[in-house]
């Protein structure tokens, strides 16, 4: 067969049915046979969107997401998306056709060295060194993406799609992950047997390992509160009596107060990333004296960020089962206080819910000024500017149970961490540690392709929305209906908050003068709804989801918000400015 056929047949062997990207001459010979192979190429507006779509697809399906583009600029456009996928541990395969071998190094059209671009954000880079090795390298990239749970790159010189050879199409190789070492599991069980107040952190590994039920069983055996690791709000069902909410920025005070009391913490499927355990709400809640049991499939993560007592290199599901079995026949020190601890969990959760209900707006001096100023202005349709926290609460109430939600980076989107709760895994997608704008909308498009039967909703501020709104055309062109919520507050809120706190409200490049995003949506062929009354927030979301699920319509909901701002991401991220030159003396 030809190398193009070997490439396509290897993808077929790995059950690839969707690829996101923009067509290009570099891979056109292979693209020509995608359709008869059962592979749909979904053309996007910008390749960064394609990379995010592949990410969203993989996070929902648990399988590969695939992105492809033209050599040079098409590939360089994907770097940000692959970096985001790397920190989300998404098994995305980026296929990077490159300049032909006969002109490499001569500075030809669309030539660049494509491997160094992605070396920091891939688990493996396969460069096809000869056309005869096309199937081998293709298969290895797909295997390594799943075995190491992260992006891999398949780099193919464009002339290597042509020719012919005899190929052995490799069968997919999948790891059977174990629970961890016997010694470490036994040490963890012994430690748990003496714990007085154990707490479980349910991390991203619980979602990726399909381990929610096993996490529940372990939590119920211990009577332990379960907190979600940062931006993994879907790693434990919110309706469960032991669920306490997320840690990290704008997380749950209940979760923070309870983990602060822990004498033993089980970090199940979590690398304990530094941003996810930062002080928040004025609380430095990480329990300094607690014994930490960390379970991660990547041994390099064990003890990397937090000092641990026991490290288990194992699969989250298998490890939770093994620990639960080891505890099943034992009398535990915490058995006598299960009822007492459940009452404490319930009380903390009720207190936090009451606080959220009453937290209708921000109360810092700048926000109060903005609320007063906004009260004197009029949005597009004559209503009022809405408080973001009230909007987020109303959106939460209107969410269907089976919803998938993606959030962008930014002030209002990050505050949403306090309000987003889920009943099943593979429901919540954020840009994780990379924190790039323009993430949410294309990611939810990819998620919708993977699970068309589920409602799909993205959150973005008006700044981040400007980076991704063009993918509305992808939804309309290719019948991928989603719902996008845009918080229209006319500013780059997260960074503007730093100018409030450190730079005496000297606003440089923070203001946004926007057109109506609802009108832009209608011009693109989607539905557009502008909301400027609080009572319309929930009905607007329900209407949009109904149109998504029953009419195949993409809807952009533009919510007119005040300019008030929540807490900054990190109060230690900047220092008080010092100026020595006379002409800058007032800039302090």
N, C-alpha and C positions, 0 to 999 in steps of 0.2 A: 504494500500500500504506500501511499505518499505520506510524508511527514505530517501534512495537514490532516489526513485521515487518522493517523496514529494519535495525534494530539486530540482530535475530537472524540475518538473511540475511548481514549483513556478517561476523558471527562464523563462520557456516558457510563463507564464502569464505576465511576464515583457518584452516580446518580445526579449529575448536574442537569438541571432543567431550565435554569434562568441565569443569564449573565447580564450585568449592568455595564453600560459604557456608551461610547460614541464610535461609530464606524470609522475605519481607517484603512488606507491602502496597505499598511504594513502587515495586516492579518486577514486581508480580504479573501485569500484563497481558502482559509479555514472557515471564515465567516459564511462563505457561500454554501457550506454543507451543515451549518448549525441546524436549520429547520428540519431537514430529513432525519437528523440525529435526535430530534425531539428537544432541542435546545432553543429557547427564546432569548434573543438579544433584545433587551429593553433599552432603547435609546433615551438618553437623558439630555438635559440642557447644558450641564457642565460636569466634567469628570470628577470633581470633588463630590458632587452629589451622588455620582455612581458609586464611589467608594463608601460613602455613608449608607447608601441603600444596600450594598453588599453586607455591610456591618449589621444593619437592622435585620436583614434576611437571616443571617447566621445566628443572631441572638434569639430569634423566635424559633427557628427550625431546629437549632442544635447541630446543624450541618454546615457545609461550606457555603460562604457567600463568595461570588466570583465577580471580579471587575476587570475590564480590559479597555485599552485605549490606543490611540496612534502613538508611534514612537516620538520621543521628544516632548513637546508641549502637552500632549494628551496624557502622558505618563506623569510629568512633573505636576500637573494639576491634581494628582491623586495623593500627594505626599501627606497633606494634613489629615485626610480621611483615614489613611492607613495608620498614622500615628494614633488617632483616636481609637481605631480598632485594636491596636496593640495594647493600649491601657484598659480596654474592655475585655481583653482575652478572647477576642472573636476570631474564629478560624476562617479568615478571609484569605482567598488566594488572588493575588493581583498578577495578572498576566501582562508582561511588558515586552511587546515586540520592540526590537531596537534596529538601529541602522544596519544595513547589510555589511557582511564581513569584508567585502571588496573595497569599501570606501571608509571604513572606520578609521578615525584618526586624521581624516583629511578636512574635517570641518564642513561636511556636506549638509544638505537640507535636513532640518529637524534632528540633527545629531546631538546626543549628549551621553555621558556615562551614567547609565541608569541604575547600576547596582549600588554605588555609594549613597545615592539619594535615600534609599530605604534601609540601609544597614542597621540603623539605630532602632527601627520599628518593625523588624521582621524576625521571626524565629529561625527561618531558614531561607537562603537564597539559592535557587537552582538556575544555573546558567547553562543552556543547551550548548554543548561544545561541538556537537556534530549532528547532522540530521538523523543519523542512525540511532541516536540516543534520545529522540523526542519523547517517546512513550515512557522511558525510564525516568527522566527528569520530571515529566508531568505528573506521573504517579507519585513520585517522592514528595513533591510539593503538596499534593493533596493529603498524603499520609501524615506529613510532619505538621501541617496546620492543625489537625485534630489531635495528634499525639502530644503536641506542646501547647495547644490551645492558644493560638495566636496567628497573626498573618504570616504568610509565606509569599515569596516572589518567584515567578517563573519567567526568566528573561530569555527571549528567543530572537536571535538575529533574523531579520525579515526574509533573507534568502533561504533560510533553513526550513521554510514551509514547503519548499519545492524539492522534487526528486522522487526517488522510490527506494524502498528497502523492505526487508522482512522484519516484522516487529512482533514481539511478544507483549500483548497488552497486559500490564500488571494488574493483579487483583488487589483491591484495597486492603491495606493492613491496618487493623484497629487494635489498640492496646486494651488489655483487660486489667484495669487498675485494681490494686489490692488495698487493704485497709491500713497497711503500715506495718512496721516491725512489731513483733510480739513483745519485746522488752518495753518499747515506748508505749504501746497500748496498755500493758499491765501497769506501768508507772502512772499513766493517766487515770486508770480506774482506781488505783490505790489513793491517788490524790483526791479524786471525786468522792471517795467513800468517807473522807474526813472533812469534806467541805461543809461549812455551816450556811453559806449564802452563795451557791454557784449561780453564775450567769452565763448564758450562751450568746455569742455573737454569730448570727447567721449571715454568712458572706456570699459573695458571688459564686463561689465554688458549690454552694448548695443548689443554686439555680442551674449551673452548668452540669452538675452531676446528678440532676433530677433527684435530689435528696431531701426534699421538703418533708415528706412523710417520715423519713428516718430521723430528721431533726426534731420533729414533733414528738416521736416516741422517746427520744433521749430527754427532751425537755420535760415531758410528762413523768418520766421515771424520777427525775430529780426535783420536780416541782419548780424548775428554774425559769425565771423571766428570760424571754428571748428578745434581743435587740437586733435590728438590721444594721449591717455595716453600711457605710455611707454610700448612698445612691443605689442600694440594693433593697429597696422597699418591698420588692416582690419576692424576697427570699423566705418569707414566713407569712401565713395568712393573718390578715388584720382582725378577723373575727375570732381568732383563738384567744382564750382567756389569758394565756401566757405571753402573747405578743405585746410589746411595749413601744415599738416604733424605732425610727432610725437614729443613729449617732451622727456626729459631724455637723457641718454648717446647716443652721436652721432645722436641726433635728428635733427629736422629742425630749422635752424636759423629763418626762417620766422615765424614758430609757436612760438618760444621763444620771438621774438621781439613784436609780436602782443599780446601775453598774458601779457607781461610786461606792456602794456597800459591799461589793463582791469580795470574797476571800479567794475564790477560784473562778477564773474566766476560761471558757472554752471558745476559742476562736475557730469556728468550723468553716473551712473553705474560705479563709480570709488572709490576705497578706498583711493586714493591719497597717495599711498605708498611712503615711504621716498626716495627710490632710483630713482623713476620716476620723481622727481622734483628737482634733484640736479643741481647745476650750471654746465653749459657746454658751450664749445666754448668761455670761458672767460666771460660768462654772468650769473649773478645771477638774473634770469628772473622772479622768482615767485613774483607776485604783492603783496607787503606787506600790502598795504592799501586797497586792493580790498575787497568787500563783497563776501563771498563764500557761494554758495548754493550747498550742497552736497546731492546727491541722491544715496542711496545704499539699497539693499534688506536686508542687515545685519545691524541691528541698532547699533551693537557694533563698526562698522567702522566709524560712524558719528562723526566727530570732533576728531578722534583718533590721526591723524598725523598733520593735519592743523587746525588752528582755523577757525571755520565756523560761519556764521551769521544765516543760516537756514539749518536744517537737515531734510531730508525727508526720512523716512523708507518706501521704495516702490519699485515696479518693474520699471525698466528703461522705458519700452514701455508705461505702464499705466501712469507713472508720466509725461513723455513728452507729451502725449496726453492731460492730465489734464491741464498742464501749457499752452499749445498752445490754448486750448479752453478758458482759463481764459484771455488770451491776445488778442483773436480774435477781440473783439469789442471795444478794448481800444486804445486810442491814446498814443503812447509810446514816451518818450523823445528821443529815438534813431531813431525814424521814419524819422526825418528830415535829418539824416546824413547817410542814407543807401548807397546812391551812392558814397559819399565821402569815406566811410569805405571800400566799395568794391574796389575802386581804390587803396586804401592803401594795402589791402590784395593782390591784383594783383601785385602791385609793389614789395612787400616783397617777394612774391613767385618767381617772375622773377629774382630778385636779388640773391636769394638762388640757383636757378637752374643754373644761370650763374656762380656762385661761384663753384658749384659742377662740372660743365663742365671744368672749368679751374684748379680745384684741382686735378691735375693728379698724384701727389705723395706727401708724407710727406716731410716737410722742416726742421725738427729739425736736430741737428748736427749728432746724431746717425744714423738716417735714411739716411741722405746724404752720410755718410760713407759707409753704407750698399749698397746703390745704386751703388756707385763707385766700391765697392768690387764685387758685383754681376755682374757688367758689364764685369768683367774679367773672370767670370766663365761660364761654358756651361752646360745647363740642359741635360737631357737624350737624347733628339733627335736633339740637335744642334741648338736650337732656342735661346731664351733669357729669363731671369727672368722678370716677368711682375709686374707692379705696381698694388697693390691690389685695389686701388680706380678706376683705369681704368678698371680693370676686373669686379668689381661690377657694374660699369656703363653699360658695355657691356652686362652683364647678365640681368640687369634690362630691357634693350632695347629688349632682345630676349624672355622675358617671355610671354607666352600666357595669355590671359585675365582671363581665368578661373583657373589659377594656384593655387596650394597650396604649401606654402613654410615653411619649418621648419629651424630654425637656432640654432646652438650649441653655447656654451659659448666660448669666446676667442677674440683675438684682431680683426682679419679680419671679423669674423662673426658679431661682435658687431658694427663694422663700417658699416656693411650692413644696419643697421637701417636707415641710411641716404638715402638709394637707393631703399628700398622695398616699393612698392605702390600697392594697391589692389582696386578692384572694388566691391567686394562682401565680406560679413562676412564669418567666419569660413574658412579663407584662410591662416592665419599666426600663427605659433606656435613656441614659444620659452620657455626656461626653467624658465622664470619669476624670482621671487626673490630667488629661490633656486640655480639657476645658475650652474647646474652640467654639467660636460663634458659627452659626450656620449649620449646626449639627442636627437639630431635632427634626426638621421637616423632611429632608431626604431619608433620614433613618426610619421614620415612621412609614414612608412609602415602601421601603424595602421590607419592613415588618408586615405590611399589608399584603405584599406579594406572597410572603411565606404563609400567612394565615388570613386569607380573604374573608373567612367566616367571622372574624373578630372585629369589633369596632376599633378604629385606630385614630388617636388624637395626638397632636403635637402642640407644645407650648413654645412660644418665642417672643422676645421683646421686639420692639420696632427696629432696633439696631441689628440684631441677629437676623431678623426676618429679611432685611434688605440683602443679606448674603445668600438667601436660599429661595426667595419667593418665586424665582423664575422656574423652579421645578414644578410649580402649579401646572405649567404647560405639559410636563411629563405625565401628570395625573390625568389631565384632560385628553391628551393624545392617545394614551394607552389604556384608558379605562381602569385606572387604579384609584378608586375613591377613598379619600381620607378627609379628616377634619383638622384644620389648623386654627389654633387660638393665638391671636396676636395681641399682646399687651401694648397698647399705643400710649406711651407716656412722654414721647417727644424728647428722649434723651438716652445717652449711654449710661444707664443707671449705676452699674457696679463701679465703674471707674470714677464717675462723677461723685460718688459717695466719698472717695478718697480726697477729691478736691474740696469737699465740704469739711472733712475732718482735719486735713493737713494744710490746705492752701487757701484758707480764709474765703472760701466760695469764689475763687478766681476760676471761672469755668472756661477752659480752653478745649475746643473741639468736642465738647460734650453734648451740645444741643443738637437736636434733629428737627428739621422742619419738613414734615411728611405730607404727602398726599393721602387720600383715603385708600387704605389697603383693600377695603371691600370693593370699591370701584375698580381698582386695578384687577382684582380677582375676577370680576364680571367681564372685564375687557379680555381676560385670558380664556374665558369660556367656563369658568367655575361659578359657584354661587358666592355671594358676599353679603355678610350681615354686620351692621354696625350696632354696637350695644353701648348705650350711655345711661341706662337705668338699671339699678341693682336687681329689680324684680324680673328683668329680662334675661339675666345671665343664664340661669338654669334652663329655661325654655329654649333659648337660642342653641345651647349645646345639644339638647334633646332633639330639636328639629334638625340640626345638622347631622347628627348621627343617624336619625331616621332616613334622611335623604341619602346618606352614605350607604346604609345597609339595604335599603329598599328601592332606591332609584339610581344607585351607582354614581352619585354626585359628590364631587369635592367641594367643600365649603370652607371659606376663610371667615372666621369670626373675629372682627376687629373690636376690641374692648377699650373704650376710652378711659384711661386711668390718670389719677393725680400724679404729680411729680414727687410725691413723698418717697423716701428711700429707707429700706431696712438696713440692718447691721452690715458692715463690710465683711468680706470673706475672712480677712485676718487683720486684727488690729496691730500686729507686729510686722506687717508687710512693708510699712514705710516708716521713715523717721521724720521728726520735726525739721523743717528746712532751716538751714543756716546760710546766710548771705554775707560775704566779705566785701564785695565790690560796692562802691557808693551808689551806682546807678540801680542796684538791685535791693537796696536797703529796706524798701517797703514790701518786698516780696517774701514775707515771713509769716 
